[in-house]
Every structure is written in structure tokens, then in C-alpha cells.
């Protein structure tokens, strides 16, 4: 076995900075990532940038075009479908477990309603602000709320790696598919149904919500960058 090499903290910071810029749309698909420029912009040497790029390629956020170098990857249809398949299973399980808890625990139900309403209100404000990054952050928070309240900590742990890729997909949905208001109405319906302990109905609403988002991104007319320029 090869020795485990710990990623230096600076490389991790560079990775997070570039990753978030890609996920939030600041670095758009097709952007040429020149490591010397990134290092200068971030105030670091090339080494942590090189290490960050290796991680970003593993995430599917950066791709290499031979001698042309590294680019921000386009949103890939197959990769999106694969991740949404996993996300669907996790959200269905979280909805089922939350609804079952609501049936048997009135205190849980009351707390679930109150805390969920605060997230919903904050999400609707973020959507109204027009800042896509904030709206998506609240969208992630709503689903993370379901994972947390499910009582199964493995759901959030399993979902966490998916969100880096899915955040940029969700921003793309808002930008090109115009689903913002529908998304938050669906969140409200899901929240209310789960709180009422309607297990199968809650799972069905979550299924429609996730599959609708996947369909919207696959049907959206997203500009395809020319990486040969």
C-alpha cells in the first residue's frame, strides 16, 4: 500500500475557493484555468493549486484537454443523472423517516413544523433577492434539514459529496429553467405533508420534486462552451 499523504491546509483552502467559485457560477463552464494566474490571484504558490486541481477533477468540476490545459467542466448530462438517482433515493428515505417520526412523536412534529417554516421563509426571501447563490444555499439547507431530522445520520454523510456537483446544477436550473417559485412551493407542500405524517404522500411529493428538477436541467437550453478555442 502507498503511504497516505495528508493534503496541506493551504491546498484544501485553494480547493474550497475554486470549488465554490465553480459551484456558484463565478467560474463558468469552459473557463480556462491557468494555474499561474490562479496562484497569483489567491496569493499562493503553484503547488497547492496543482493539488486542488486533482481534487476538482475527481469531483467532475474540472477537465483536462491535453496540452491545452485545464477547464471548468460543462454540466454533463450523464453525470447529472447518476447523481440525481442517488439523491432521489436519499431524499425518499429521509422523507419516509421524517413522516414516520411525525406520526409517533407530537413533539417532533411541532419542532419540525416550526424549524422548517423558518427555512422556507428564509428560502423564499433568498429567491426574491435574485441572488442565485443564496437561493441555492437555502435549497440545500431545506434538504439537509430533512436528512438531519430523519434520525439517520448516514443520509447526510452520504449526500455531502454530491452537493458540490449538484449546487452548480441547481444554479443552472434557476438560471435557465425558471423553476424558482415552483421549487419553493414544492418545498412547502413536502414540509406540510411530512409534518402531517402522510408517509407515502410525502415520499411521492419528494419524488416528483427531484425528478422534476432533473428533467428541467436535462431539457434546459444551456450554452455549450467551445473548449477548442
SEROKOL-203257 format. One record per residue: x, y, z of N, C-alpha, C in turn. Coordinates in pm, whole numbers, plus 50000, padded with zeros to 5 digits. Each point is the difference from the previous one (the first is absolute). Example, Ala and Ser with C-alpha at 12.3 -4.5 7.8 and 13.67 -1.06 7.14 Angstrom:
2
513194943150780499115011950000500905012050000499655010549928500825011950006499235010950073
This chain:
229
500844988050000499165012050000500875012450000499525010349932500755012549996499765008050128501015007250045499815008450120498925010549975499245003450103498975010249990500675013750015499765008549902500575013450004498895009850037500195006850109498995009550045500025012449912498825004649960499915012149918500315012150087500955008249961500305011850082498785009050013499895006950111498855008550025499845010549892501125005549951499915010249896499394994449872500364987749965499424993949882498504997950018499594996350120498584998350026499255013249988500615010750047499385013249989499865004249854501054997249920499945003149858498904991849932499944987350035498964991249945498615005450029499755003750124498675005050038499685012949927500995009049988499785012749933499634998149854500774991649929499714997749858498724992149983499814989950083498784991849994498765008750016499995008750101498845008450023499785009949886501085005149941499875009249887499374993049880500324987249982499384992349892498554997050032499754995250122498644996150039499045011950001500525011950033499155011950009499915007649868500724995249898499885006149868500955011449974500895003250093500975010749977501004995749893500454987650007500804994049894499054991749915499735004449880498984993849916500584988449920499144990849954500474988849918500805004849881501134993349976500865003749889501115009750036499975005450122501055009250042501354992750004500995005949936501354994350000500665003050134500424989650069500585001650133501524999449989500595011849995501465001049991500555000350142500774989850034500404998350139500845011750052500875005649916500815011350045499125011950037498955002449920499105011250028499184997550126499564987750016499234996750120500875001550125501244995449991500905001250114500235014650037500225008449898500225014250026498755006550059498854996249947498745005850048499724996150145500364987850036499734995050135501145002650096501125004749947501145003150086500714987950052500114989649916500664987650041500984995849892500794989750028500884994349899499204990749909500654994749897499304991149907499664986550062500794995650098499824986550053498604997550058499495008850089498654997450050498935000949891500255008149897499045000749888499994986849925501184994249977500074987049932499284989250080500185000150131499334990050084498485002149997499575012550003498565003049995499404995449868500755001749890499494996049870499764985049992500874992350064499804985550000498694996450068499695006650110498754997450071498805004549917500135011449934498905005249919499714991149880501044993949944499774990449891499234987950052500344995550121499274988750059498545003550025499725012550031498625004650024499215001449871500704999449885499315002149872499785014749969500685008950070499825014449980501035005949905501104993149981501085004749914500404988649907500315003349876500474989949907501275004949931500754990549945501275003149934499874997649851500525009349922499984998749855501434999249948500704989550041501354997749951500915012050022500675004049893500955011150009499305013450020498705000449977499275012550017499795003550147500134990350089499915002950142498664996350061499685006750110498834996950080498895010249978498764995050002498825008449978498924996550103499145009750027498814997050079499104991149914499634988650054499224990249923498585005149974499464997149883498585002749976499154991250091498745003750016499074991450072499724987849913500364988450050499914987749922498694992850029499274996549895498684993950016500084986650073500944991449958500094986750062500395001150147500975008650031500425001850139498865005550084499215008849942498855005750071498984989350031499684991649902499034989150022500484990650109501264996349995500534990650100499895005750141500315012550016499935006250133498565001850046499115003449906498605001650038499374986650037500464989249941499484986950039500324997150146501225003250040500384997950140499255009650090499935012549958499305010150080498544996150020499364994949898498594996250011499814989650109500844989750000499874989650102500195005550141500975009050016500265005750132498845008850046499475008149910498895008950039498734992150028499774989649924498834991550028500104993850138501174994950034500204993950131499835010350111500595011949981499885010450102498555004150021499255001549890498595003850011499214989350075500254987549967499284988950064500284999750150501275001350037500354999350142499475012050078500055011749940499465012050067498504998750022499294995449897498544998650012499644989550104500754989350005499744989750101500235005350140501035008350017500245006150131498865009550037499495007249900498925009550026498734992950045499784987949950498824992350038500034996550148501184996450049500104994250134500485009950107500435011949960500615009150096499475014349980498985004150076499445013549985501035011050023500934997950092501025010250025500905001749878500374988849938500805000749878499235007449892498714997149986499195006249897499955015250017499825004650123499935014450027501335006849968501084993750041501325005849974500324999749851499644989349932500224998749856499265011149926498765002750040499225010649937500655013750019500365003050124500545013250031501345002349932500914990650011501335001649942499935000049847499164991649945499854999649855499435012949945499035005850070499425012649954501045011149996500925000250096501045010349999500904998449877500324987649965500824997849881499245003949874498744996549994499195003349883499895015149980499785007150108499895014649990501325006249957501104995150054501315005049961500304996749854499594988349956500214996149862499215008549903498785003150035499185008449913500555014249993500565004850111500645013249997501244999849911500774989350010501204998849917499634999449852498944992849967499544999449862499585013749950499275007350084499525013349961501155009949982501124997550068501145009149989500654999249862499784989049930500594998249868501444995350003500534997250118501374995250012499974984749997500354994449889499864985649980500794991950102501195004850032500844992950096499284998350133499355010650046499304999450129498774991149993499295000549889498814991749984500374985250000501094996649932500444986149996500494995550137500705008850071500474996650135498824996450090498905007449989498834997250081499304987249953500044997449870499444987549947500754988250060501335000750001500804989450060499674998750149499815011550066499694999650143498674992950027499015002249913498714993350020500154984849992500704995449899500174985549985500894994350111501005007750041500854995750111499194999250129499035008950014499084999750114499234986850005499524995449884499304987149995500944988750038501245000649950500964989550032500254999550150500225011750057500325000850144498854994950085498795004149967498854996350082499544985749976500544993449899499624986149973500424990750114501045004050074500514991550106501084990349954500304999949869501034991349946501185008649954501085000550078501125008849965500734996249873499814987749953500684995649879499455006749874498775005050007499435006549882500795012649967500205008750098500765012449976501444997049963500604990150066501394996649970500154994949857499024992449953500044994749864499745010949897499125009450033499625010549907501065010949986500805001950104500925011550003500895001249876500644989149953500855001449881499225003749874498724996649994499195003149882499745014849985499915007050112499545013849995500945009449926501324996950000500935008649929499645000849852499704988549941499604999749860498595005449982499104996050088498605003549982499725014850022500815006750082499795014450020500075007549868500994996749918500115007149871498874996049906499534987550010498864995749920498765007850041499825002050131498835007050050500025014849959501175006149999500115013849953499665000649851500434990049926499684999349858498494998849978499344992150085498544998749991499335013650019500435007350102499435013250026500255009349882501224999549945500405009249894499284997249868499894987249964499514996749866498634993449997499514995350115498734992649998498875007450070500315010850072498985008450061499024991950086500544992750097499184991750088499975004950144500575011850025500185004650137498764999750086498935006549955498785000750081499354986350015500064991749896499444986550007500764991650103501325001350000500824992350093499595002750144499815012750034499695003250140498564996850036499105000149902498644995350028500014985050025500814992849924500134985650022500624997250137500985008050039500594998450134498935001550108499145010049983498935002150100499054988150005499644994949884499094988649995500644987650064501284997849971500724988750059500055001450151500355011850046500125002550145498684997750071498945005649945498684998850063499524985450002500234992949891499554986149990500764991050096501305001850008500814992050091499595002850145499815012850032499615003650137498664993850038499134998149900498704993850026500104984850013501204994549982500174985650013499484992049882499845006549884499524993049882501224994149926500364988050040501264994149958500084998449848499084992749943500084997049857499815012549915499125008950045499805012649926501275008550006500645000450114501255007550013501084994649908500144986949995500994993849912499675003149853498724999749964499595002849862500335014449962499765009450092500305014149971501495002249984500804993650084501455001149987500464994249866499404988949960500354993849872499705009349884498825006050000499645009549894500955012049999500375004650118500885011650014501384997349941500604988850036501354996849954499994996649850499044991949959499944996349858499675012249913499205009250052499705012149925501235008749981500825001150105501235007849990500974993749901500114986750006500884993049906499535002149856498714998649978499455001849866500235014249950499845009850089500165014049961501425002949953500994994750072501385002749961500354992949870499464988149979500304992649878499335006449878498885007050022499275006249890500405014549975500705005950096500355014149989501005002349885499875011349935500925003549891501205007350059500974992050042501195005350066501095002049895500595011949994501095002349903501134990050022500524994349893501104990450008501305007249963500965000750094501255007149970500834992649896500725007649919500914994249901501384999250063500414988150042501284998450069501164999149902499735000949871501084999349902500575013649965499345010750055500515013449969501325002550072
